[in-house]
Amino acid sequence: MSVKQMKQTNLSIFIPHLGCPHRCSFCDQRSVSGSQKAPSSEEVYAVLEEQAAGLSEKNITAQIAFFGGSFSAVPKEYMISLLKAANKAMERFPVYTGIRCSTRPDCIDEEILTIFKEYRMTAIELGAQSMSDEVLCANERGHSAQDVRNSSRLIRENGFELGLQMMTGLYGDTIENSLYTADEFIKLKPETVRIYPTVILKNTRLGELFECGRFKSFSFDETVELCSELLKKFTENNIRVIRMGLHASESVEKDMLGGVYHPCFREIVESRLMLDDLKERLKALRKGSYTVFTDKRNLSKLIGQKRKNLSVLEEIGYKIKVKEKSGVYIEIEDF
């Protein structure tokens, strides 16, 4: 008898801006999380109870994820009440397999980690954003790159899964700084990484700098090229990139002044990687017409948005017809 493997996801509970000791240059949590009110423990449990049946029906397990603010810096009694609600849900509903949170690198210590162990925290994600102290300072982060290193070590030594979050295109950032951040992340051996291109929002310090002409983030094309390199780096080092770009959000779209945002950003980046891979393979072949096979899940990525990849290849002398072939990444043959 075959057993169908369950899919895994996160069920996010947003704790907007609560616990953050700094207002960073890019931050307007109301737009990012779509939420302004911190939920009570009763409200958290009610959401988890409501979602459990749907997850079970879809054969999905989930980690309960406290995101949005700096979870380890919220008032301790409130934090523990949320953890108790999550534990109660895990005991009652088998679809919940653990708890994860996001927090600041300077808000982790042995006391916090002891509490997290007691209440079955599974994974801790650090909003590192950059490993350049100059960029961190320019964006009013209030912590250093060394704080990221210290907290990452503590998290790993205490047996938690480590996640790191980075941003590209912050005030004062460069392509070289972003690549350096990735290299420093790799040294810290996280299990997961999230990559967030900077989105410039109203009611933020970056928004003010942008509107007065003092700040311009990376362009869309620069960011796609950079993030394709970052994705390649992390993947080659067995680090899962579990998010690229902000979640689709009406409030972000409404409040966005500049920067890089697209609801399908990851697919665009993966499409660029497939184009680069295919161009490299075609270099060894004469110019002409070819059929390229790929798995069904890769078809749209290989073709590109509005058939852009095929147009690029045709411009350099390769006319491509794309066909589906199960289990194949890229396979080329003559027409």
N, C-alpha and C positions, 0 to 999 in steps of 0.2 A: 504494500500500500504506500503510495507516495504522499509525502507531507508537503503542503504548500508553504513556502517560506513567507513569514510575515514581513511586511514592509515596516520601516522605522521612520519616525518623524519627531519633530519637537512640537509641543503644544505651548505656545508662548503666552506668558502672563506679564503684561507690561506694568512696571513700577515707575511711572514717568518722573524723571529728574530728581526723584527722592534719594537722598543719601549722597548726592554729588556735592563735594565741598567747593567745586569750582564751576564757573560758567565758561566753558571752553568757547573758542572763537566761532566754531561751526555749529554750536548746539542750540536747537530749539526743539526739545523733546516732544512738545505738543504736536508739531508737524510730523516728526519722525515716527512716533508711536501711534499717532491718531488718538491719543488719550490724554486727559488732563487730571483725572482723579485717581489717586492711589486706591486700589481695591482692598477691601477688608478680607480677613481670613475666611469669613463666611461666604463672601462673594467668590473668592478663589475656589473654595470647595464646590460651590454650586456650579461653577463653570466646568470643573473637572468631572463632576457627576453627570452633567448634561452631555459632555462630549464623549464620555466613555462608550456608550452604546454605539454611536456612529463609528468610532474607531474600530470597535470589535466587529461590526458588520462588514467593514472594508478590509478586515484582516491586517490592521495596522497597529503597531505598538508605538508608544510615544514616551519621550522624556518630558517632564514638566520643567519648563524653562522660564526662569525669572529674568527678564530682560528689561531694558529701557533706562534704568538708573544704575547706580552703583550698589548692588544688592548687599554687599558685606558692610556698607557704610550706613545703611538705614538704621533707625533706632532698634536696639537689640531685641526688645520685647516684641516689636512689630515683625521683625525678621523671623524670630522663632515662631510666632503665630502662623506665619505663612508656611514655614517649613512643616509645622504640625499638620496644617491642612493638606499639604502635599503628601505627607506620610500617611495620613488617614485615607486619602484617595488611592495610594499605592496598595494599601492593605485590602481595600475593598474591591478595586478594579484591576485585574491582572494586566490590562493593556498598558498601564503605566510602569515603566521599567527603571526609572531613575529620575534624578533631579539635576538640572544644570543651572548655572547663573552667569551673568556677566557683571564685572566689577572693575574698579580702577586698580592699577598695579600697586599703588601706595595704600591700598585698603585691605591688604592681606597680611595676617600674622598668625602665630601659632594658636592663639585663643580662638580666632575666627575659624580656623581649620578644624579645631577640636569640636566646635559647635556643628560645623558642616558634617563631620564624620558621624556625630551622634544622630543627626537627622538625615542620614543616608544621601548626602550630596554625591553626585556621580562625577560631574565635570565642571570645571571653572574656566571661564573665558575672560581674558584680560583685554580691556580696551587699551592696547599699547599705542596704536595709531602710527607712531614713527619711532625709530631707534636713533634719530638725530636729535640731540639735545637742543640744537638751535631751532629746529622746527617745533619741538615740543614747547619751548619757551615762547616762540613767536605766536603760538596758538593758545597760550594761556592754559596749558594742561596741568601745571602744578605738580608734575612728577618728572623723573628723569628716566633715561634709558636704563640706568643701573637698577632703578626700582623694578623695571620689567624683568631684568635678569634675576634679581633677588626673589621676587614673588614667584616666578616660573620655577625656580629651584625648589622653593618651599612646597609648591603645589605638587610637583612630581615626587618629591621625597615623601610626601604624606599620602601617596597612592591615588591621587585624583587624576582624571584625564585633563590635560592642559589644552586649552584653545587660546589662540592669539588673534586679535583683530587689528588690521592695519587700514590706514586711509592713504590714498594717493592724491596729489595735487593740492595739499594744504598750503596755507600762506607760508612762503619761504621754501617750499619743497622744490626738489628737482627730480628728474628721472633717475639720476645717479643715487640720490638719497633714498628713493623708493626701492631701488634694487639693493642698496645696502641694508635697508630694513629687512627685506626678504632674506638676505644672507644671514643676518643676525638672528632672525626668527628660526632659521634652519638649525643654527647652533644650539638653540634652546629645546629642540626636539619636541615640538607640540604635536599632538595627534591631529588637531584640526586648525584651520586658518579661515578667517573671513576677510575679504578684500572689499573695501568700500571707497570707490572714487568720491571725491569731495563734491557734495551738492551745496551750493550757496543759497541759503534761505533768508527770507525776510526776518527781521527782529534778531539778528545775530551780528557779532562783530565782523565776521567775514562779509556779511551783507552790506554793512556800512562801508567797509574798505572797497568792496566791489563797486558800489554805487558812486563813490567819489573817485574811482579810477586808479586806486592804489593796489588793487589785487586782481589778477587774472589767473584762473586755474588752468590746468592742462586742457588742451582741446579734446574733442571726442575721439578723433583718430589717434592722437598721441596716447590717450588713455587706453584705447583698445589694444594698441601695439604693446604698451607697457604691461597691461594686465595679461596679455597672452604670454609674455615672457615670464611674469610672476607665476602664472598657472603652471607653466612648463617646469619652472624651478622647483615648486613645491611638490608637484606630481613625481618628478624624478627622485625626490628625497622621501617618497612614501608618506607625504603629509596631505591629508584630505582637505581640499578647499570646499567648504560646505556652504559658502555664500559668496556671490560676487554682485555688488550693487545693492542699493536699498530695495526693500520690498515695494511692489507696486502700491501707490498710495495717492489718493485724490488730494489729500492735504499737502503732500510734498509737491505735487505738480502745481498746485495753486500758489504755494509760497516760494517756489523756486525762482531765484534770480539768475543763476548761472551754474557753471560746473557741469558735471556729467551724470545724467540719469536716463535710464531706459528700462522699461519693465522686462525686457528680454536681454539684458546686458550680457549675462553669462553666455547665452547662445551665440551672441555676436562675437564674443571673444573666442569661443570654441570654433566658430566658423573661420575666424582669422587663422587659428592654428592649423585647421585642416587645409586651408588655402596654402599656407606656408609649406606644410608637409607635401602637398601635391606638387607644388612648384619645384620643390627640391628633387622629387622623384622624376619629374618630367625633364629636368635638365639633362639627364642621361639619354633622352630619346630625341629623335629627330622631330622637328615641328610638323604638325599635321593633326589628323583626327583620331581620337581615342575614346573608348568606352571605359568609364571608371565605375567600379562596383563598390558599394558600401552597404553596411547594415541599415535596416529600415530606420532605426533611431537616429542615424547620422545624415539622412538624405537632405533635410532642410539646411543643415549646417554646411554640408559640402557644396550645395548649390548657392547658398548665401542669400541674404535678404534682397529681394527684387532681382535675383539671379546675378548678384554682383560678382561672386567668385568666378562664374563662368564667363562673364564679360571681361574680367581682368585677364583670365587665361587666354581668351581669344585675342586680346590686344597684343599678347606676346607670342602668338602664333600657334596656340593649341585649341582646337575645337573639341569640346568635351560633351559626351552624352553620358548622363548618370543613370545607373540602374541599381536596383536593390539586389543584394546577395547576403543572406543571413550569416552573421558572425564575422563579417569582413569589415575592416576599417577602411583601407584603400587598396584596391587591386586594379591594375591598368592592363588593358589589351587594345590592340588595333581594332578599328571599325571592321 
